[in-house]
Amino acid sequence: MRKYWLLSLVLALSLTGYAQIPPMGGGAGGARRGGAAPSIGHFYGKVVDTKTNKGLDGVSVQLIQSKYSPATHGQKDTVIAGMITDRHGEFSLENLPIFGNFRLKITAIGYKTYEQKVAFDLKGLRPGGGAPGAVPGGGDDQQQQMDRAAQALNAVDKDLGNIKLSEDAQTMETAVVTASKPLITMGVDRKVYNVEKDISAPGGSGVDVMRNVPSVAVDIDGNVTLRNSTPTIFVDGRPTTLTLDQIPADAIQSVEFITNPGAKYDASGGQAGILNIVLKKNRKAGYNGNLRAGVDDRGKANVGGDFNIKEGKVNFFLAGNYNQRKSISPGVTSRYTFNQPGGIPNDSLVESDYNVNLGYFAFARGGLDYLIDNRNTISLTGNIVHGTFQPYTNSGIYIDTLYPNSTTYSYTYRVSTSNSLFNNHGAMLSYKHTFPKSGEEWTADVNYSQGTNNNDNLIGSNIYNVKGGPLTSIYDQQQTINGTNKYLTAQTDYVLPFTEKSKFEAGARVAIRNIFSLTDLDTVGANNKFVVEELLSSSFKYQDQVTAAYVTYGNVIKDFTYQLGLRGESYLYTGHETFTEVDPSGNQIPADSPYKSHFPLSLFPSVFLTQKVTDNENFSASYTRRIDRPSFQQLFPFTDYSDSLNLSRGNPALKPQFTGSFEISYQLNYRATNTFLASIYYKNTTDLITRAADTGINPVTHEPVIINSYINAKSGFVGGVELIGRNSVTKWWDLTTNLNIYTSKINTVDTGIFAVPPIGEIYSVFAKLLNSFKLSNHFTLQVSGDFTSKTQLPPGGSASTGGNGGRGYGGTVSGNSQGYSRPTGGMDASIRYEFLKNKAASLTLSCSDILRTRVSDVYTTSGTFTQEADRRRDPQFFRLQFNWRFGKFDMSLLKRKNNKADQENMQNQLQGGAPGGGPSGR
């Protein structure tokens, strides 16, 4: 097409005569008076590295022309064409105006900017500059016309040759500094905690990371709450069978905490929102990685490393960690029991425990990304986790039994030793397609994970009338719990921008979970051998499936932004328990019991509104409806008799709880790096899942017993005000503060003899402070502290570190409508020394609970007992950690997607430019 344009142009110039066209001195203006100049110009060339002479992929190429601006009454630079070089370093700018002067600007990360003036040489086509021998005012013969056409074709089809770029040593030297992220990145819809900036995290686990995340509280057992409610924990945006203490802190890149998720997100986790753990996945060009090792004050070591290489269309990464642990937790429990059924006398119990948990876990993760072409990418990732722990507990138990006319005393020395083995593995296959329209994309992924655990627990009890006196009896029992869980999710999402300010999103998801648990309780029988107590043993399996779809639409009208969303979910739960019971004749017979729950369709709307006040401040409001479905531990119908003093049982009749959540926020950014965020929130929950006491009959002793179980309460609410600030106080001091003042209340149902009025509404305060001091060019000090006042126990428990298949290992549930935690808090500190070139190596010394003030002091009450449990875990715990990073940053391996921001900026500049000035198709 360009050849026909050129031939027509030359013929027109020749046949009409040069006298009718202004001379060359008339410039472009003369061309405009004669009609619009055709946009048929073409610049092309290749960008190469000065040293290697290899083509550079992903380089930004822009063609700039100076134009008159009516607004400023002066000249203004305008980008009329641009693109990103291909993998060979080649570029091609087409459909360009042929008259005028231009400036070619080429930029690439790590290279000096290149600029050159360019133009099309059209002297041979203009009057006064014609070919030798041409007669002014006379017509050209056919041969001359053809020669002129060939000259014109060469003139507007210009090869700029190889353009060499030189590395910018200063840019490369300071790249780490300019790319540094703050510890906390705050937005209205979410906050992001960048773990790489937390110097206390290395060598620890996901639990240690959560201790410094704003809005998140972690108790001494690693149970996590977000605004005093149970969050849903994701890994890389998807559900997982991994637990927080199974994820090394060194493998975590960031933690996203979303307090009021919209329709796009899984509706589960209604009371507290979502904690999304983003694992590291390096995509730097070239090869890079790091090695690390550490040791704590109990002589337990950790080692790990990760490696990444990116070349051509493939990005490959591999990471691994091995962590040894020894955790010590002493505690005292005091309980007074009264009003027991069946005429059982009241009693008073004091139990002193000393628990040691010894073991290790190993974590490995790897994967690759394959860039099929510029618009299609496929990724595969996988992880493997293995661990073994041998916890043991020594307990001294004093029991005073209060009869009407007398009191008897007993002392029990109990030793509990366990062996726990867990394995977890998973894989994720994902695909991403981007469309020619900026921002339009389609993604799909399949995620599968499976966990297994085997727990053997041997409990031996020596019973005395008086401590130090003669042994009166021995009671030994053994409990075996084996479990598996399997989790499959498939999800697809589509994003379609209608305009620059409006966007439509839609997606669908299916999640299927299968869980199995087998529990055997053995007691010593004849010949001192363990015999299975069939009446105290059972197996349980269940499957639940959630099918979901969502749509959202967002738009910006001047300074007002809104987003509307609707999510629909269908839920199906089926369970089956196999156990042994006694028939009317007194014989033990096998039995089973099925369970089923089905919610065909539940709708979850969401509304987000934001009003921009200035460039630095805005107000926002949101409403969402969400759901919490019962967990396996809450559904499991088997009564756990392994601890005769603390029986527990799930409730398969539990219904999901629904939460309506409102939030209003104000955000202010000031002094470049300072941010203040204030939020007012209120959450109302119906059918709230909470703990309550129940009664039962021990099938072996036939005595009435008290069992801690779960119920759906009438309702509950939590509301409060949260303030988060991030301040650069000085050049060497960064301060992050978090204050949450809230209240909560649970309205219970009447459960009969065990009914008791709930604790009532409690006003609580949670505060967290994080200081980072740049002591010198090589030393950084981090000091953090937290405080929690008297707080009602989170209903239904909290996001625990346990639960790895079956009934899980290591998890505890503290939720109780009739209990509260007394005030607690603590302080942590870490200091890091960085050395070697570019600070490639570092040593970090950290200490947790410096003042030995963190305790778990929980008070609970019911219609039959009052109890207080006071425990500590690992106070004044020290860890020394070494880290060394390595790598080579090869600029020739830069991919186009790494320059996506440059490409988008270029496209934004091209909008409204000269006709035909857009980037060429690729």
Secondary structure by P-SEA (a helix, b strand, c coil): caaaaaaaaaaaaaaacccccccccccaaaaaaacccccbbbbbbbbbbccccccccbbbbbbbbbbbbccccbbbbbbcccccccccbbbbbcccccbbbbbbbbbcccccbbbbbbbbbccccccccccccccccccccaaaaaaaaaaaaaaaaccccbbbbbbcaaaaaacccccccccccccccbbbbcccccccccccccccccccccccccccccbbbcccbbbbbbcccccccccccccccccccbbbbbcccccccccccccbbbbbbbccccccccccccccccccccccccccbbbbbbcccbbbbbbbbbbbbbbbbbbbbbbbbcccccccccbbbbbbbbbbbbbbbbbbbbcccccccccbbbbbbbbbbbbbbbbbbbbbbbbbbbccccccccccbbbbbbbbbbbbbbbbbbbbbbccccccccccbbbbbbbbbbbbbbbbbbbbccccccccbbbbbbbbbbbbbbbbbbbbbbbbbcccccbbbbbcbbbbbbbbbbbbbbccccccbbbbcccccccccbbbbbbbcbbbbbbbcccbbbbbbbbbbbbbbbbbbbbcccccccbbbbbbbbbbbbbcbbbbbbbbbbbbcccccccccccccccccccccccccccccccccbbbbbbccbbbbbbbbbbbbbbbbccccbbbbbbbbbbbbccbbbbbbbccccccccbbbbbbbccccccccccbbbbbbbbcccccbbbbbbbbbbcccccccccccccccccccccbbbbbbbbbbcccccbbbbbbbcccccccccccccccccccccccccccccccccccccccccccbbbbbbbccccccbbbbbbccccccccbbbbbbccccccccccccccbbbbbbbbbbbbbbcccccccccaaaaaaaaaaaacccccccccccc
